[in-house]
């Protein structure tokens, strides 16, 4: 039986091509891998043969998606810890350097985004990214491969990193390394540097995960077609799959963001505990993860419910403004759910940078970092142009999105967190559920893109055969 890409996967009972696919698929694609500590190695090859030898050797340190899922089950049942995650991705230039025939390089993207790379003038302009000349040093160079190493223990990651580096030869150059470090709130939940729970809402591709989620308003189930792509360079593309991978380093100005929260609260006349609604308006959630559209205050539940949408209770943005980050990047029925769902991607990001302050404290904003911390944004897609690029261009960077019967008369504005571009004034409800609005300044840009690239995460079968 061919792999059925039209629906989620029942991995525990998978047979035939689906079972073979799991044996050769990299981890972290269908389900995120634990990675409290992470190293991202950016690699360039000067020689085809040595590049192939290096990648083939790295596969001895990799496990399959099936092995990963089995480890998750063992952790749940007996507490048995899993093994480190090692993932490998190639750029289009990397495939060319390895002398893979152009017609064999994976492609599921009519726009040519993967071939063009994130560094092309077309991509930089379309995404409203800063010029490549301003990116951090490693990303300004032609990258051929990325190696991801992650685990919950620092020493394990460092040991595995050293083992991978030992495989490098003079013609396999390490351009740079990114260091991921998880951030947590007082309850131990993962947060990003602005202090908000991150990653709560994800497309789910495995039936057991879907069954565990309530879904009276929002269905988190997505077909495999939104994340998997046949690995055309592997020996059997009917069984060998991969996924297009987006990596972006996003620096966060925490001090400026907290000031923007305070400024908006003051502009709206919010006092006391209700001032937290200003930050929730910018993000679309309260710090604990409660969706603003679902409740006027933080609930403090664990886990925070993800079963909510914006239609019909909040189609005009009177609860959660249209400029709220999670509403911009997952409109949930605002403009028609069927079309919206095709653009969502599986995010696997990790925070970076060490804090000298407590991200959960109420200390003055002047103690907060203005740089040096942020998010290593990572996401898996089956179509770069229709998922990541569409989300950034047509949603986050588009001040006119979403169109429709919005509260107020101003355009919705940019995504207040990741939107890039001019920032006009916007209309914000003065109270939760109210049609009365106040025109306020958009939050300044507090997230700066410092570099990135597009990769394809090939099947283990392809890597082993190099």
N, C-alpha and C positions, 0 to 999 in steps of 0.2 A: 504493500500500500504506500503510495507517495505521501510525503509530509503534507498534511492539510494546513495550509497557511491561512485559511479563512476563519479559523477559530482558535481559542486558547488551547494549550497542550495539557493533557492528563499524563504527566511525565511518569508517574508510578506504574502505569499500565501500558506505556508506549511499546509498540512492537514494530517490526519491519524497518522501513526507512526512518521513521520517527525515533526509534531506539538507537539506530546507527547515527543519526544526527546528533543526539545527546552525547554519544561517546566521542564525537569529534568537534563539538562546539565548545568555544571558550567559556569559562565561568563569567559571572558578573553581567552577562547580557540579559538573559531571561529573568534573573533575580540578582539583586545587588549583593555583593560579597562584603562581609565584615572587614573594615579597613580603618580602624581608629588611627593607625599610623600608615603612611604611604610614601613611596618614592616613585617618581615619574622620571624615567631616563629618556632623554631626547638624543637620538642616535643618527649618525651620518656614515654612509659607506663610501670608501674610496675605491673599493674593489668588489666586483660581483661575487667572485668565489669566496672571499673572506666574509662578505655579508651573508651569503647563504650558509656558510659553515657556522657562523655565530648564531643565526636564528634557529637553525636545526638543533644546536646544542642547548639553546634556551628551552626548547620543548621538553627536555629532560626535567625541568623544574616546574612544568605546567601540569595542571589537572584538567579534566573535562567538566562540562556543565553537569553531567550526571554525577560525577564524583562529588562535586560541590553540593548538589542537592541532597545526596546521601549523607554527607557530613552534617548538613543542617538538621536532618532528621535525627541523626545520632546525638547531636548536641541537645535537641529537645527531649529525647527519651532518656539519655544517660549522662548528659553533661560532658560528653567526650569532646574535647576541643578539635577544631578543624585544622587543616594545613594552610600555609600562606597562599595568597592569590598571586599568580603571575599571569599577566596578559600582554599580548603583543599586537601592535597595529602597524600597518604600512601606509605611507602616503602614495599618491599616484607616481610621484618621482621615485619613491622607493621601489615600487614594482618595476619601473623602467630600469633602475640601477641594477636590479637583480636579473634583468634580461627576460622578464615575463612578457610574452607576446601581448601587444595592445588589445587584441580581441579576446584575451583571456583575463584581463584585469577586471575585477568585479565592477559592475555598473548597473545602477537602477535609477538613474537620474538623468533625465533628458536635458537638463540645463547645463550639464558638464561641471557642476560645482566641485566634485571630487577631483577631476582632472585639473581644473583651474587652481585649486587650493584656496585656503583662506587668505593667503598672502597676495593674491592677484588684485590688480587695481579694480576689477569688476566686483570682487567680493568685498573688498575694503569699502568701496563706495556704496554698494548696495546695503551693507550692514551698518553704515555710518560709523565704522570703526576709525580710530585714529590712524595716521599714516604708519606704515611698517617701520619707518625710520625712528619712530618714537617707542617702538615695542622693546621689551627687554631683550638683551643680547641673544640668548639661544634661539628665540623665535624669529629673529631677523635673518637667520640662515636657512638654507634648504634642509629640511628634516626628512630623513628617509624612513625612520621607524621610531616607535615609542614602546617602551617596556614599562608596564605598571606592576608595582609590587606592593601588596597590602596585607595587613593582619592586625589583630587587636593588640599584639605585643610589639613594642619598639625593637627589642633585641632580635626578635625573629625577622623583622623587616630588614634591619641593618645587616644581619647575617646573609639573608637571601640576596640583598643588593650587592654585597661584596662578592658573592658567588657568581652573580651575573656579570659584574664588572671584570672578574677574572677571566671570563670567556672572550673578552674583547682583545683584538689584535691591533697593531699600529694602523691598520687600514679600516678599523671600526672605531670611529671617533665618538666620544661622549661629548655632545655639544653643551649639555647642561642638565641639571637635576632640579626637580620641584619636590618640595617636602610637604606632605599633607599631615595635618594634626587635627584630630577631632575636637570640637568644642561642645560643651554640655551645659544645660541649665541645672538648677538645684535638684531636679528630679532625675537627673542622669540622662535626659533626652537630648538628642543631637540638635544643635542650634547653629545658625550662621553668626557672623560677627556682629550684626546689628542686634542680636539677642532673640531672634524669632526661630521657633521650631522649623526645621527644614526637611523637605522630602516626605512630608506626610501624605501627599496626594501623588500617586504614581499610576500609570497604566499597568495593569496586571496581566500576565500572559500565561500563568499556571493555574489550573482549575482549583487546586487545593487552596491557594491564596485567595482566589476569588470567592470561594465558598465561605471563607472566614470573615468576609466583609459585608456589613449591612448595605443594601442597595435599593432602598425604596425610592430615592430621588436621583442618585447618581450611580451608574453602573461602571465599575472600574475595569471590567473585562474588555480586553482588546485582542484582536486576532494576531497571530504570529506574523502576518504580512506587514505589520507596522514596525517590525524590528528585525526580522530575518531576511537575508538576501542569499541566493544561491552563490556558492563560492566557485565561480567559473574557472578559476585557475587550479582547482583541486581535481583529483582523479575521478570523483563521482559527484557532480553537483546536485544530483537527486538526493544525496545523503549528507553532503558537506555544505555547511552554511556559515555565514558570518554576519557582520553588521557594520554599518558606517558609524564612525565614532568621532564626536566633536570634543575637542579640548580647547578651553579658553581660560586664561588666567585673568581673574577679575578682582582688582584691588578695591578695598572698601575704605572709605573715609568715615570712620565710625563717629568721630566728633561732629562732623558736619551733618550726618544723618540724625543724630540725637538732637541737634539744634533745630533741624527741620521739623522733627516731631513736636518740639516745644513751641516753635513758631506757629505751627498750624493749630495746635491746641489753644494758644492765646488768641489767634485770629478768629477762631470759632467760639471763643468765650467759654471754653471748657474748664471746669474746676475740679479739684479733688481727684478721686479715682477715675472720673470720666475723661480726664486728660489722656488716658491710655487709648481712647478711641481715635485720637489723631494718628498715632502710629499704626493702628489697625486699618485706618483709611488708606494710608500710604501702601501698606503691605497687603491688605485684604484679610489679614488674620491678626488676632491678638498674639502676644508673645507666646502664650501657652499653646497656640495652634488653633484656637477657636475661630471659625470662619465668621467674619463680621456680618455677612448677610444672614447668618443663621441665628445670631444672638447679639444683643447690644453690649454684652460684657463678657469678659473671660470666664470660662466655666471651670477650669482647673481639673477637668476629667482626664483620665489616663487609660487608654489612649484617646486622643481627641477624635470625635466623629468626623469622618470624611464624606458622609452621606448627605450632601446638600447640593443644590443648584440655584441658579438665578431666575429661573422661569417656573412658575408665574409670579412668585412673591416679590421679586426685586428687579423686574425688567427695566425699570426706569432709573436704577442706581440710587434710590433713596436710602437704602441700607448700606450697601457697599458701593462707593463711587466707582465709575467705570475705569478710573486711572489706577485703582488698586492693583498691585503687582500680580497677585494670583488670579484676579479676574481678567486682566489683560492677557495672561499667558494660558489661561484655561477658562474660556468664557461660559462654559456649562449651560448652554441653552440661551445665552443672551442674543445670539444672532442665528439660532438654528443649530441644535446639537449635532445633527447628522454630519454636517460639513465641518464643524469645529473639531470633532474627534479625530479626523484624518490627519490633523496637523500636530497632535500631541506626540511627545517623545519620552523615552525612558531615561530619566536623569540619575546619574550616579556620582554626583559631585562630592567634593571633600574640601573642608576649610584648610587654610594654611596660615602660618604666622603665629608666633608666640605673643601672648598678651602679658603686659606688666600690671594691668588692672583686672578686676573681676568683672566679666561681661554681664553678670547677674546683679551687680550692686546698683545702688541709686546714687553713686558718687557723682560729683559735678562733671559736666561734659568736658571741661578742660583737661581732665585726666585721661580722656579716651584717645586711642591712636588715630592719626590722620592718614596713615599709610602703613605699608609693610604687612598688612593682614588682608585676607580676602577669601575668595572661593576659587578653587580649581574646578571650574564648571566642566562636567563630563556628561555626555548623553549619547545614547544609541538610537539610530534611525535606520529605516529602510530606504528613505529618500531624503537626502540633505535639503534639497530645495523646497520640498513640500512639508517638511517638519521643522528642523532647526531654523533654516533661513526664513521660512514663512513666518514663524512665530516671532522672530526678531524684527523682520522688516515690516510685515503687514499688521502686526499686532503691537509689539512693544514700542517700536519707533514711530508708529503712526498716530499722531494726535487726534485724528478723526475717527479712530476705531475705539469702541464699536459704534456703528451708526444706529440710529433708532430714536425712540422716544425717551431721551435722557432728561433727568431733572436739570433745570437751568437751560441756558442758551449757548454757553461756551462749548467748544469742542471738548471731548473727554480728556484730552491731553496725553502726554507720553506715559508709558509705564513708569511709575514713580521710583522704581528701583533700578531696572536695567535699561530703561529707555535712553536712547542717545539722540541728541538733536536740540534745536531751540525749544525753550520751555515757556510757553505763554501761560497766562493766568487761567485757572480752571474754576469750575463751580463745585462746591462741596456742600452736602447737606449739613445744616447747622445742628441737627439732632438726628438720632437713628430713626429711620422710617419717615422723616419729614420731607415734604416737597419744597420747603423753604431752603434756599441755598445762599451761600456767601461766596463771592468771587475772591479767590485767594491765590497767592503765588504758588507755582508748582515747587515741589521740593527740588533743590539744586541737584546736579548730577553728582552723586556720591559713590558711584561705581565706575571704575576706569578699566577698560580692556588693555591688558599689558602684553598680549600675544596669544597665539593659538594656531591650530591647524586641524585639517580633516584627515582621518585615517580610515582604513578598513581593517577590522579585526577578523582575520581569516580563520578557516578551520584548522584544527590541529593536523588534519590529514595533509593539508597543503604545506604547513611548516615542516612536518616530519619528512616530506618528500623532497625538500630542497637539496 
